[in-house]
Each structure stands twice: as C-alpha cells, then as structure tokens.
C-alpha cells in the first residue's frame, strides 16, 4: 500500500475487527472502548512513524508467511522440550546468559529477531545492541541452537 493514509485506515479497521472477534462482547460500551483503544494504538504508531521516519510494518510476503510458519513450529517444539524438562527431573536445567552476535542491522528485522527469540520457550532476549543481543537461555542447548543461526538466517532473507 503506497498511500500512508490508506494504510492507517486499513490497519485501524483490521485491528478493530480482530479486537471484536477476540472480545466476543458486543455491547455499546465494550465496542466503544475497543474502538478507543485501537484508535489510540494507531495514533501512537503514526507518531512513531513520523518521528523516526521509518516504516513500522513488514509487507506480507510469501517469505514472511513462511518464516511465521517456521516460527510457530519452532515454538511448539520448544514448548515440548520445556515441558519434558519440567516433568522429568533427570533432564538438567542449566540457566545461562549468552551474548548472541548478529549481522542483522535494520531495526525492524532486529526487533523481529529479538521477539522471535523471546516467543520461543526457554529463551528470553533481555537487551539488543547494534551487533549483538543478550539472551537468557534455560539450557546450554538453547544457547547452542541459537548460535547455529538458523533463525537469524531466515530473518536476514526476508525482504523489508
């Protein structure tokens, strides 16, 4: 969408529809509070876009859809691993901090990377710098898997 006003209008409508579908309540008060919250979010987003001069959205491309599918599968697999470690006392938990070097240099991709790490159970991004992230991992295996770079590689391939 090349027209910014149209983008914000479509975004507002999509967010409101999503909000209504998730809320399941259709009283005038709830619908108006939902509308107010969506308008506030879009207003903040528009202000941020004007201040930093950078788009705050990633266009929906086949690559992004493929990445989100891969991320969803990775989250499910990580959930299973974490549950096994909780239920089986013989599987060790060895919390660790790791400095994760990254070659991702755009703020939007770096945000996607840090949030993807945090969404994956057993890992938490606590700080993002220009060339690295600080990540807390439930096990040494989690840290090693992140250092392999599959997630970073998939994000670097995205067209933004």
Secondary structure, 3 states (H helix, E strand, C coil): CCCHHHHHHHHHHHHHHHHHHHHCCCCHHHHHHHHHHHHHHHHHHHHHHHHHCCCCCCCCCHHHHHHHHHHHHHHHHHHHHHHHHHHCCCCCCCCEEEEEECCCCCHHHHHHHHHHHHHCCCEEEEEECCCEEEEEECCHHHHHHHHHCHHHHHHHHCCC
